[in-house]
Amino acid sequence: MDERNVNVEAVAEDAAARFRAGASCAQAVLSACGAALGRDPEEMMRLGSGLGAGMGGLREVCGAVTGMAVVIGLRKGQAEPMEQKTKAALYKTVAEAIGEFDATFGTHNCKALLQKASIMKQAGVAPEARSEKYYAERPCAAFVRFCAERAMEA
């Protein structure tokens, strides 16, 4: 697929819509970006399924940020494990994208992001049922949109 023809804003909105339809932050970024890159969205959903809620519900790195890093790797990563030049460039690109996220939202830690939104959630709890209230309280759709954009622009 020719990435130059990808409408980044449409991908970002698709990612936010996938989140609002029940996908985790990681799944939303991975499936929307993956679809834009010609990947199977269902496979990308499965790939991201353990990364939600700050990786397996641990409330560590935001799932949208993790999804962004995976998509950047998919787009720009190296397949040869000992190839250092591409790996170094990829790390720089991912670090810069995470830095932009931090500059915009204050942190990339899931728990801290939810606390900033006055949503106190413990690590390791079962996923919450999705409802209008759930979506109204959470800033996560903005994180997903941001990360999908950066993943496709990096």
Backbone bond lengths (Angstrom), bond angles and torsions (degrees), N, CA, C in turn:
res aa  C-N    CA-C-N  psi(-1)  N-CA   C-N-CA  omega(-1)  CA-C   N-CA-C  phi
1 M - - - 1.460 - - 1.519 109.28 -
2 D 1.319 116.48 139.12 1.456 122.12 177.65 1.522 108.75 -83.32
3 E 1.320 115.99 107.01 1.468 120.94 -176.72 1.524 112.57 -65.39
4 R 1.308 118.09 -19.62 1.472 120.16 179.93 1.526 111.92 -65.53
5 N 1.332 116.72 -20.96 1.456 120.86 -178.66 1.529 113.02 -93.92
6 V 1.319 117.35 3.26 1.464 121.41 -178.69 1.528 109.44 -78.70
7 N 1.319 115.96 129.87 1.460 122.10 175.57 1.530 107.29 -86.01
8 V 1.320 116.35 101.71 1.467 121.99 -173.32 1.528 111.13 -61.95
9 E 1.320 117.13 -40.69 1.473 119.84 178.85 1.526 111.14 -62.46
10 A 1.314 117.06 -39.40 1.467 120.63 178.75 1.525 110.71 -66.80
11 V 1.323 117.62 -38.60 1.465 121.19 177.29 1.529 109.67 -63.81
12 A 1.334 116.53 -43.73 1.466 120.67 179.86 1.522 111.19 -63.01
13 E 1.317 117.67 -41.20 1.462 120.72 178.15 1.524 110.71 -68.36
14 D 1.330 116.57 -38.11 1.460 120.58 175.93 1.532 109.86 -60.25
15 A 1.318 117.09 -42.65 1.467 120.96 178.97 1.528 110.74 -61.93
16 A 1.331 116.82 -44.74 1.467 120.20 178.56 1.528 110.75 -63.38
17 A 1.322 116.99 -39.01 1.468 120.65 178.19 1.525 111.02 -65.53
18 R 1.311 116.84 -38.92 1.465 120.20 177.93 1.528 110.36 -64.67
19 F 1.335 116.72 -38.36 1.464 119.78 176.02 1.528 109.69 -62.97
20 R 1.331 116.63 -47.00 1.466 120.38 -179.58 1.527 112.17 -65.29
21 A 1.335 117.07 -18.79 1.469 121.04 178.09 1.532 111.83 -90.46
22 G 1.334 117.49 1.93 1.457 120.03 174.51 1.512 116.59 118.02
23 A 1.325 118.56 -7.71 1.462 120.26 178.06 1.522 109.83 -69.93
24 S 1.322 116.36 151.11 1.465 119.43 172.00 1.527 107.91 -70.02
25 C 1.314 116.48 168.68 1.469 120.53 179.03 1.524 110.90 -57.04
26 A 1.332 116.46 -46.16 1.468 120.72 -179.60 1.526 110.65 -63.94
27 Q 1.323 116.79 -46.05 1.463 120.19 -179.91 1.518 111.41 -61.49
28 A 1.315 117.15 -39.81 1.461 120.78 -178.91 1.525 111.04 -62.45
29 V 1.331 116.85 -47.12 1.467 120.74 179.64 1.518 110.22 -65.11
30 L 1.325 116.48 -49.25 1.467 120.18 -176.84 1.522 112.68 -63.49
31 S 1.317 117.63 -44.23 1.467 118.85 -176.34 1.523 112.49 -71.93
32 A 1.330 117.66 -39.43 1.467 119.49 179.09 1.523 111.15 -68.61
33 C 1.324 116.97 -47.06 1.463 120.13 179.07 1.520 110.28 -66.65
34 G 1.313 116.44 -41.58 1.455 120.00 178.65 1.518 111.92 -59.81
35 A 1.328 116.51 -43.85 1.470 120.20 177.93 1.526 110.49 -60.00
36 A 1.326 116.68 -42.04 1.465 120.43 179.51 1.524 111.95 -65.48
37 L 1.327 116.09 -25.45 1.460 121.10 -179.91 1.530 112.58 -95.35
38 G 1.346 116.24 7.06 1.446 120.54 177.56 1.520 114.57 83.91
39 R 1.318 116.52 13.68 1.474 120.98 178.18 1.521 109.55 -89.26
40 D 1.310 116.34 158.64 1.456 122.26 178.47 1.531 109.04 -70.61
41 P 1.352 118.78 114.99 1.460 120.70 -178.12 1.532 113.51 -60.17
42 E 1.336 116.89 -33.82 1.464 118.95 178.88 1.525 110.88 -67.04
43 E 1.319 116.52 -40.02 1.461 119.82 176.93 1.534 110.07 -64.13
44 M 1.300 116.78 -40.09 1.465 120.62 178.96 1.533 110.71 -66.76
45 M 1.341 117.00 -34.99 1.469 120.18 174.95 1.523 110.10 -62.19
46 R 1.322 116.11 -44.87 1.473 119.38 178.62 1.526 110.80 -63.65
47 L 1.319 116.94 -41.65 1.457 121.78 179.29 1.529 110.77 -57.54
48 G 1.318 116.92 -39.34 1.459 121.09 -177.88 1.513 114.94 -88.61
49 S 1.322 117.85 -3.07 1.466 119.44 -170.55 1.522 114.54 -64.25
50 G 1.302 119.33 -26.21 1.462 120.49 178.28 1.511 113.96 -93.57
51 L 1.322 116.78 0.42 1.462 120.89 -174.07 1.527 113.33 -98.20
52 G 1.320 117.53 -4.09 1.456 120.78 -175.27 1.520 113.13 -73.34
53 A 1.328 114.73 161.75 1.464 123.49 178.31 1.525 110.97 54.35
54 G 1.337 115.45 43.07 1.451 119.58 177.00 1.510 112.97 73.78
55 M 1.317 117.21 40.71 1.461 127.75 -178.31 1.516 111.38 69.93
56 G 1.292 114.43 100.39 1.459 121.23 175.55 1.511 114.28 60.69
57 G 1.328 116.55 29.19 1.461 120.34 178.89 1.514 114.43 78.12
58 L 1.326 118.59 10.00 1.468 121.27 -177.65 1.525 113.61 -82.31
59 R 1.337 117.09 -6.78 1.465 122.55 178.72 1.526 112.51 59.95
60 E 1.321 115.98 39.62 1.462 121.36 176.74 1.529 108.43 -96.45
61 V 1.314 119.90 -118.66 1.466 121.77 -179.06 1.521 109.14 -65.98
62 C 1.317 116.60 129.94 1.463 122.96 178.34 1.520 109.79 -50.49
63 G 1.333 116.27 134.19 1.452 121.26 -179.61 1.519 113.18 -60.20
64 A 1.321 117.73 -34.17 1.465 120.19 178.24 1.525 110.12 -64.52
65 V 1.326 116.57 -39.37 1.464 121.32 178.60 1.525 110.16 -66.80
66 T 1.320 116.83 -42.63 1.459 120.32 177.10 1.525 110.25 -61.86
67 G 1.323 117.11 -44.45 1.462 120.85 177.11 1.516 111.69 -59.99
68 M 1.331 116.43 -40.38 1.467 121.20 178.17 1.529 110.36 -60.25
69 A 1.330 116.59 -45.43 1.469 120.43 -179.84 1.528 111.05 -62.66
70 V 1.327 116.90 -39.49 1.465 120.65 179.58 1.532 110.16 -66.01
71 V 1.313 117.35 -43.02 1.477 120.20 -179.76 1.526 110.31 -66.09
72 I 1.317 117.73 -41.77 1.467 119.61 176.97 1.527 109.89 -60.26
73 G 1.324 116.48 -41.29 1.461 119.84 176.33 1.512 112.27 -63.23
74 L 1.317 116.60 -40.26 1.461 121.32 178.06 1.531 110.13 -60.99
75 R 1.320 115.53 -40.50 1.460 120.49 -177.52 1.520 113.30 -79.31
76 K 1.333 117.62 -37.72 1.464 120.04 -168.96 1.520 115.14 -126.30
77 G 1.314 116.62 0.17 1.457 120.00 -175.39 1.513 113.56 -76.05
78 Q 1.312 114.29 170.06 1.454 121.10 179.56 1.523 109.31 -102.43
79 A 1.306 115.96 148.79 1.461 121.11 177.40 1.523 111.28 -97.32
80 E 1.296 116.25 -16.40 1.464 122.16 179.99 1.531 107.90 -93.63
81 P 1.332 118.56 111.53 1.461 121.25 -171.15 1.524 115.63 -59.99
82 M 1.316 118.65 -27.49 1.460 120.44 -177.38 1.527 113.08 -94.07
83 E 1.309 117.63 1.08 1.464 121.62 -179.54 1.527 108.81 -77.30
84 Q 1.315 116.57 109.16 1.459 121.28 -170.42 1.529 114.97 -87.14
85 K 1.315 118.87 -33.00 1.464 121.41 -175.51 1.537 111.30 -63.33
86 T 1.329 116.62 -49.42 1.464 120.65 179.47 1.514 110.40 -66.25
87 K 1.325 117.27 -39.89 1.461 121.57 179.33 1.525 110.42 -60.97
88 A 1.320 117.27 -45.02 1.464 121.03 179.70 1.529 110.90 -63.47
89 A 1.318 116.76 -42.00 1.466 120.49 178.61 1.525 110.69 -64.79
90 L 1.332 116.46 -39.77 1.462 120.36 178.32 1.525 110.68 -63.18
91 Y 1.319 116.83 -47.49 1.468 120.13 179.10 1.525 110.71 -56.77
92 K 1.330 116.60 -42.33 1.469 120.88 179.10 1.530 110.26 -62.52
93 T 1.316 116.44 -44.57 1.464 120.79 -179.56 1.526 111.09 -63.16
94 V 1.325 117.17 -45.58 1.469 121.14 179.38 1.526 109.88 -64.25
95 A 1.333 117.71 -45.04 1.469 121.09 179.91 1.525 110.96 -61.06
96 E 1.319 117.49 -40.12 1.471 120.46 178.23 1.527 111.10 -65.49
97 A 1.326 117.48 -41.46 1.464 120.75 179.07 1.527 110.58 -64.52
98 I 1.324 117.01 -41.55 1.471 120.01 177.44 1.518 109.92 -66.79
99 G 1.315 117.31 -37.79 1.469 120.87 175.61 1.520 112.37 -60.26
100 E 1.337 116.40 -39.92 1.469 120.56 176.38 1.531 110.44 -64.26
101 F 1.319 116.31 -41.25 1.468 120.52 177.49 1.528 109.40 -60.64
102 D 1.325 116.53 -48.09 1.467 120.75 180.00 1.523 111.65 -60.84
103 A 1.334 116.69 -41.76 1.465 120.22 179.45 1.522 111.40 -63.92
104 T 1.324 116.22 -33.18 1.465 120.88 -179.11 1.518 112.47 -81.42
105 F 1.331 117.48 -42.94 1.467 121.32 -171.52 1.531 114.56 -112.23
106 G 1.332 117.49 -7.10 1.458 120.66 174.70 1.514 115.61 97.36
107 T 1.316 117.91 -22.70 1.456 122.99 -178.68 1.515 108.46 -171.07
108 H 1.324 116.47 166.19 1.470 120.32 172.52 1.528 110.20 -117.48
109 N 1.314 116.50 14.07 1.461 122.03 177.23 1.527 109.19 -86.99
110 C 1.323 117.09 122.98 1.463 123.04 -175.69 1.532 111.43 -56.07
111 K 1.313 116.57 -49.76 1.468 120.46 -177.87 1.525 110.86 -59.30
112 A 1.329 117.02 -46.14 1.467 120.36 -179.55 1.527 111.34 -65.40
113 L 1.335 117.38 -37.38 1.463 120.30 177.78 1.525 110.74 -63.33
114 L 1.331 116.80 -42.74 1.466 120.28 178.73 1.523 111.30 -69.18
115 Q 1.320 117.42 -36.97 1.470 120.10 177.31 1.523 110.79 -64.21
116 K 1.341 116.70 -39.27 1.467 120.54 176.42 1.518 111.06 -59.29
117 A 1.317 116.56 -32.08 1.467 121.76 179.23 1.528 111.39 -89.28
118 S 1.334 116.02 9.76 1.471 122.97 -178.99 1.525 112.41 61.20
119 I 1.321 115.20 34.12 1.459 121.25 175.68 1.516 106.23 -116.09
120 M 1.312 116.04 102.66 1.462 120.75 -176.70 1.528 108.92 -91.61
121 K 1.306 116.63 110.15 1.459 121.47 179.68 1.513 109.41 -125.11
122 Q 1.312 116.55 135.50 1.452 121.14 178.04 1.522 109.92 -83.51
123 A 1.317 114.08 153.97 1.454 119.77 176.35 1.520 109.97 -71.62
124 G 1.326 114.68 148.64 1.449 120.56 172.56 1.509 116.47 80.61
125 V 1.311 118.09 5.04 1.458 119.23 179.11 1.524 109.68 -84.04
126 A 1.309 115.91 158.33 1.466 121.04 179.45 1.529 109.72 -63.43
127 P 1.327 116.81 148.91 1.459 119.84 177.73 1.530 110.78 -57.22
128 E 1.310 114.92 143.51 1.465 120.65 179.29 1.525 110.83 -80.26
129 A 1.313 115.04 150.65 1.458 119.88 172.85 1.527 108.34 -65.28
130 R 1.300 115.89 140.80 1.464 120.34 179.64 1.518 109.11 -85.27
131 S 1.325 114.81 137.36 1.461 121.67 -179.97 1.529 107.63 -152.75
132 E 1.306 116.32 172.50 1.466 120.52 176.35 1.528 110.23 -58.02
133 K 1.325 116.77 -41.83 1.473 121.76 179.03 1.531 110.29 -62.31
134 Y 1.315 116.40 -43.60 1.461 121.78 178.71 1.531 109.94 -54.46
135 Y 1.339 116.22 -51.41 1.459 120.41 -177.36 1.521 112.18 -70.32
136 A 1.322 117.61 -33.48 1.457 120.57 -179.47 1.520 112.01 -68.07
137 E 1.322 117.29 -32.34 1.467 121.67 -177.65 1.523 113.21 -80.30
138 R 1.314 117.46 -26.03 1.451 121.11 -169.54 1.520 113.32 -97.07
139 P 1.331 115.51 137.75 1.466 120.62 173.25 1.527 112.31 -86.30
140 C 1.321 117.58 6.71 1.470 122.53 -170.63 1.526 113.68 -60.40
141 A 1.320 118.87 -34.72 1.469 119.96 179.55 1.527 110.33 -61.18
142 A 1.333 117.04 -35.53 1.471 120.18 176.92 1.528 110.68 -67.06
143 F 1.329 117.60 -38.06 1.463 121.25 177.72 1.526 110.03 -64.15
144 V 1.323 115.68 -43.99 1.462 121.68 -179.65 1.525 110.24 -62.36
145 R 1.306 116.43 -46.64 1.475 121.27 -179.86 1.540 110.09 -59.71
146 F 1.332 115.67 -48.86 1.467 121.98 -179.72 1.532 110.16 -57.45
147 C 1.330 116.41 -49.72 1.464 120.76 -175.17 1.527 112.22 -67.98
148 A 1.316 117.51 -36.86 1.465 119.56 176.61 1.522 110.21 -64.44
149 E 1.322 117.19 -42.30 1.473 120.47 177.35 1.521 111.24 -60.06
150 R 1.333 116.57 -51.41 1.465 120.50 -177.33 1.525 111.21 -63.97
151 A 1.333 116.57 -38.27 1.464 119.34 179.69 1.524 111.82 -61.70
152 M 1.332 116.30 -36.12 1.456 120.17 -178.32 1.536 112.52 -85.50
153 E 1.318 116.66 -20.53 1.471 120.38 -179.49 1.525 112.69 -92.67
154 A 1.316 117.37 -22.40 1.477 120.87 -173.97 1.517 111.50 -59.62
